[in-house]
Amino acid sequence: MGALSFLDRDHTVAKPGYSRWMVPPAALCVHLCIGQAYAYSVFNLPMTKLIGISQSAPGDWKLTELGWIFSIAIFFLGVSSAVFGRWVEEGGPRKAMFTAACCWAGGFFISAIGVHLHTLWLIYLGYGVLGGIALGIGYISPVSTLIKWFPDRPGMATGMAIMGFGGGAFIASPLSVWLMSKFNTATHIGVMETFIVLGVVYFFFMIVGSIIVRVPAPGWKPAGYVAPTESKGLITRNDVFVYDALKTPQFWLIWWVLCLNVTAGIGVLGQASAMSQEMFPGHITPVAAAGFVGLMSLFNMGGRFCWATISDYIGRRNTYFVFMLLGFALYCTVPYTGLTGNVAGFVLCFLVIISMYGGGFSTVPAYLRDMFGTRYVGAIHGLLLTAWSMAGIFGPVLVNYIREYNVSHGVPKAQAYNTTMYIMAGLLVIGFICNCFVRPVNARFHMKANDNRGTEPGSAKAVAPAAVQA
């Protein structure tokens, strides 16, 4: 492969003495960068005034048009993670992280051209399609690697792998607002220049992550770790081949659990800045709204680590039951906080909701590991993220278009989101029911000891599946 051979899996196998605690920082380098997606809402209102500058003018884009940028990106996140899941497993995390870095930076640069030319389809292509592919590949690249490094604490491992994605907006939101203010003039909003700067910075840090990351040697296990000798409850000691997992009801039940949980949160995240300003006009300024987005990002990140770690003790299924029940109560409370002007209550509700939203993402890889084994968890996780693709469309559409409908029919902007909140609560009830039906995978789907389908080069052929799991 010449100059790029260092990206191959064979060149990323850890040598004796390598600390597994070097892998979480590598994952964070990538996830903190692609987590900027959760801060994209800070660009929405400025991009409705690219022509009018101080206010929207004829020819400026509408919020409903701009909302599709985030939806397209999340859609392609799920599609690319499903399509490239096996490639990521077989090619290794370094090659995947490098590819994600190129696509992510390229998406920002193409979007900058789209802003400069005021051509929305270029932004759909840049940030939406190319950026979405970067999101999918970058998102799953460290997950199975960390599960293999931490077989003793899979929930905590996936929490470490994914918490950076939730925390990326904590950095990106204030940084983006600051950059736009620096590039802003009386006749120009600095969105284009901000996209360029972000593309350069993110490319650098993602490359650093790809250089640091390593995969464990075949048969490696932590010192003193003894793998369970038999399946217990929903935690299996058997592996299910990636495409056989699609034939099980468990995969599709968990698919719907994730889709409904994400739908209930992602629409709010995509419009958090604009929604908070419209629900509390005069109380939440654009700067305060950016701070709210950043605070949500912090709870999104913290929830990913904390809830995933808690799931190691109470189980993945029980953790999702908590998400659905508590989320239902909080979504029903949000309209009341808007009616009474209770900003603190509004913020508190969404901080808890977003912590569980993030926790759902970080808990689901361990849920899949429990159900389908370790060997193909990364590829199965990639397939499951198509649920995120669907939710990335359902959620923002529910928030944006119901709001548009209500406002056009005379509903005050401060109350335009109430109907959506009750719909979100109803979706969580359906998710709760789906989670109730999750049971252990039937033994007929389990792989046999000599089954080498989709074997990773230099791994499963050299050792027994149990050793690879360890």
N, C-alpha and C positions, 0 to 999 in steps of 0.2 A: 504493500500500500504506500511505500515511499515515505514522504514527509509526514503523512497523516497516520502512520501505523501506530503512533503512540496513543491514539484514541481507542484502539482495539481492546477488547476485554482481557486478552492475554497479557497486555502491558499494564493492567490495573490490578492484578492479583497482589494482595498484600504480602510482604515478606515477613518472616518471623520477627516478632517484637513490635509490629505496627499496632498502635493503640486504636481500638474501635471508636474511641471518643473523638477521633479526628474526623469521622464521617458526618456527625451532625453539623459541624460548621460548614462542611462542603455543601450539605443539603440546604442550609440556611442561605448560603451565597446565591443559590439559584432561586429559592422560594421567596426570599425577601424582595428579589427583583421582579419576578413575575406576579407577585402579590400586589403590584401596582394596579392591577386590574380592578381591585376593590376601591381604589381611589379615583377611578375614572370619572365619577360623577362630578368632581370639582371642575371638570372641563365643560360640562354640559351647558350651564348658563352662560359662561363666556362665549361659547361657540354659537349661541343663538344671537350674538351681537357682533359678529365679525365685520359686518358691513355698517350697522348702525352705531357701533362702538359703545355709546352710553345706554342705548335701548335697541330692541329688535327693530329692523327696518324691512321694507319689502325686499325679498330675495334672501333674507337670512333664514337659516334652518330652524325648524321647530323642535321642541323637546322630544316629541314622538319620533321624529326622524333620527335624531341623535341617539335616542334610546336603543335603536337597533345596532349601533356599533358594539355596545356591551353584549347584547344578546348574540350577535354573530360570533363574537370572540368566544363566548362560553359554549356556543354550539360546536364550534370547531375544536375547542378544548376536548369535549367528549368524543367527537369523531376521531380526532388524531390519536387520542389515548387508546381508543379501541383498535384503530387500524395499525398503529405502530407499537402496540403493547408487547407482542412477541419479539419484534425487532429490538426494542429496548432491553428486554431480558437477555437476548442472545448476543447483542452487540456490546452490552455493558453500559454502566451509567456515564462514563466519561464521554463516549461518543454521543450519547443522548443529550447530555448537558451542553456540549459544544454546539450541536445542531440547534438546540433551543436558543442559545445565545445569539446565533446568527439570525434566526427567524425573528426573535424578539426585537433586536436592534433594527433589523430591516423593516419590520412593521411600523416602528416609530418614524423611520426616515420616509417611508412611502406616505404615511399619514401627514407628515410635515409638508410634503409636496401637495397633498390634497387640500390642506388648509390654505397654503399659498395660492393655489389655483381656484380655491373655493369649489372644489369638486368632491362631493360627498362620497361617490362610489369609490374613489381612491382611498378614502379613510376606511370604508367598509372592507376594501381589499387589504389595506395595510394592517391596521390594528385589528380588524375583524377576522379576516381569513389567515394571513401570515402570522399575526400576533396570537390568534387562537391556536394555531398549530404549535407555536412555541409554548403556549400555556399547557397544552396536553402532554407534549413530550417532556417538558421540563418538570411538570407536576409529578408524573409517575417515575421519573428517572431514579430518585433515591429511595423510593418506598420499599421495594422488595430487598434492596441492598441493606437497608437498616434493619429490616425484619430478620435477615440472615445473620447480621452482626449481633442482634439482641434477641435470641430465641427465648431467653429467660424473662423478658419484659416486652412482649410484642406491642401492647397498647402504648406504653411509654415511647417505644421506638417510633411508631407511626405518628405519635404526637409530636416528637422532635422533628420528624421528616416534613410534616405538613404545617406546623405552627408558623413557620416563616411566611407561608402564603397568606395567612390571615393577618400577619403583622406588617406586610409590605406597605399597606396603605397608611400605617402609622407614620412611616417615613415619607412616603410619596405624596400624601395629601398636603401637608404644610410645605414640603419642598416645591411641589407644583405651583401652589398659590404664590409662594415667594418668587419663583422664577418668572411667572407671568407678570408679577408686579414690576420686576426688574426690566423686563423687555417691553412693558406696556408704554405706549405714548398716546398723545391726544388723538392720533389718527390710526392707531394700530394696537390690536390686542396680541400679546406675546405668546400665543398658543404654539405657533410654528416653531419658534426658537426653543420653547420649552420641550417640545417633542424631540428635537435634535439633541439637546443636552441629555435628556433622560436616556435616549438610545445609546449614546456613547458611554455614559456612566454604568448603565446596566450591563452592557456588553463586557466591560472590564471585569466587574465582580462575578459574573456568571462564568467567565473563562477561569478565574481564580478557583472557583468551586470545582470545575471540571478537572483541574490539575491536582487538587488535593484528594479527591475521592478515590477509594480503593474498594475492591470486593474481597471477601474472605476466601482463603484457599479451600479447595475441596476437603470436606470432612472436619473443618475447623469448628470448635465450640469454645465458649468461655471457660476459663479455669474454674473447676468445681461444679460446673453445670451438669446435671443428670436429666436427660430427656425423659418425659413420662413414657411408661411402657405400654399404656393402653389408652383408648379414647375415654373421655369423661364428659358426660352431658353433651353440650353442643361443641365441645372441643375435640376434634378428631386427630388421630395419629396417622391417618391415611391421606393420600393425595388424590386429587381429581384433575384429569387432563383439562386444559383450558377450554377447549370447545365442548367437552362433555359437561362442563359446569353450566353451559347454556341450556342443557336439556333438563336441568333440575328445577323444581318449583322454588327451591330455596334461593337460587340466584335471582329469580324474577320477583320474589317477595321482598328481598333486600333491595332490589332495583327500585321498586315502588316506594319503599320506606325512605330511601335516600332522595328520590325524585321529589316526593311530597315535602320532606323536611327542607330541602334546598329551595323549592318553589316558594315556600312560606317565608324564606329569608332573603333570597337573592334579589327580588324585586325592590325590596326596601334598601338593600345595599346599593343597588344601581342608581337610586334616586334619593339617597339619604340626605345629601346637601340641599337639594331643591325642596324636598318634602318638609324638612325641619323648618326651613324659612317660610314656607307657605302655611304650615299649620300654626306657627307662632310669629306672625308678621310684627315687626317692630321689636321683638324680644330676641330673635336669633338673627344675627348679622351674617354676611357671607364669611367673615373670618371665624365667627363662632361656629358656623355650620361646618367649615373645614376642620375646626377643632373637634366637633362632634364626630365627623367621619374618621378622624384620627383616633379618637377614643374608642369608637366601635371597632376599629382595626386592632387596637390593643386587647380588647376583650375577645375579639375573634381569635387572635393569636394565643392568648392565655387559655381560652376555652379549649382550643385544640390540644394543648398539652395536658391541662388539668383533667378534662373529661375523659380523654383517652387513658390517662393513668388510672383514674377512678375505675374505668371499665375492667382493668386487670383484677380488681377486687370484687366488683359486683356483677361482672359479666356484661357482654356487649348488648345482649337483648334487653336486659333490665335498664341499661343506660339509655337506650332508645325509648323505652317506656317513659322515663323521666322527661326526655326531650319533648315527647308528644303531649303529655299531660300538662306540664308546666308551661309549655309554649302556647297551648290552647288558652289557658287562663290569662296569660300576658297579652296575647293578641286581642282578646275581648276587653282588656283594660285600656288599651291605647286610645280608642275613641273618647273614653271618659276623660283621659288626661288632656286631650285637645279641647274638649268642651269646657273644662274648668280652668284652662290656661295653666295647667300644672306642668311646667317645663321639666322640673326635676323628676316627676313621675314618668313622663314620656321618655326621658333619657335613660332612667333606670330600667324601664321595661325593655327597651331595645338593646341595652347593654347585656342583659341576661339572655335575651333571645339570640343575639349574635354570638354569645359565648357557646350556646348550644348548637347553633348553626355550624360554627367552626368545629365543635366537638363531634358533630355528626360526620364530618369529613375525615377527621383523624381516627375515629373509632371504626369506621367501615373497613379499612384494610385488615385490621385485626379480626373483625367479624368474619371477613372472607377467609382469613387464615384459619380461624377456628372451624369453619364449615368445610373448606376445600383443601386444607393442608398448605404447606409452605412452598412446595416446588414451583407452582405456577401462579402464586398469589399476585405477582406484579402484572402479569398479562390479564388475569381475571379482573383485577382492579381496573385495568384500562378499559375492559369491556363494560364494566359496571358504570364507568363515568359517562356513558351515553345518557344516563339518567340526569346528569348535570347539564348535558346539552339541552335536553328537553326542558328542564327547569329554568335554564337560562333564557328560554323563550317565554314559557308560561308566566314566570314571575314578573319580569319587567312589563310584559303586555298587560297583565292584570292591573299593575299599578298605574302605568302610563295611560292606557286607553279608558279605564274606568274613571280615572281622574279627569281626562279630557271630556268624557261624556257628561260627568256630573257638572263640571264647570260650564260647559256649553248649555246645560239645562238650568242654569241659575243657582247651582249649589255653591256656597262660598268656598274659596280655595282651602280655608282652614278645616273644612269638613269633607272635602272631596275624596279623602282617603279612607273614610270610615267603612264604607261597604267592602273595600278590599281587605281590611283588617279582619272582618268577620268571615270572609271567604278563606283567608289564610288559616284561621282557627279551625274551620271545617275540614280543610285539607289534612291537618294534623290528626284529626279524629280518624280519617281513613288510613293514614299511616300507622296509627296505633293498632288498628284492626289487622293490617297486613303483618305487622310485627308479631302479633299473637299466633299466627299460623306457621312461624318459622320452627322447623324441627330438624334433627340430624339428617344428613344426606344418606340416602339409601345405599347400602353396601355394593349394589350392582354398578355404581358409578366409580367405585374406588379403583385406582390403578394397581396392577400387579407389580411385584418386585422387579421383574425383568422387562417392564414396559419402558422403552426409551424414546417414546414419541417426543419430538421437540426438545431433545436433550441439549443442554447448553454445552458448548465446546469445552472439553477438558474437565467436566464436572461430573454429571450423573453417570457417564459411562465408566468413570474411574472408580466410583464408590457407590455403595448401596444408597437408595433413597433416604433411609433413616439418617445416614451420615450427612447427606446434603442438608437435611432439615436442621440438624444440629449446628 
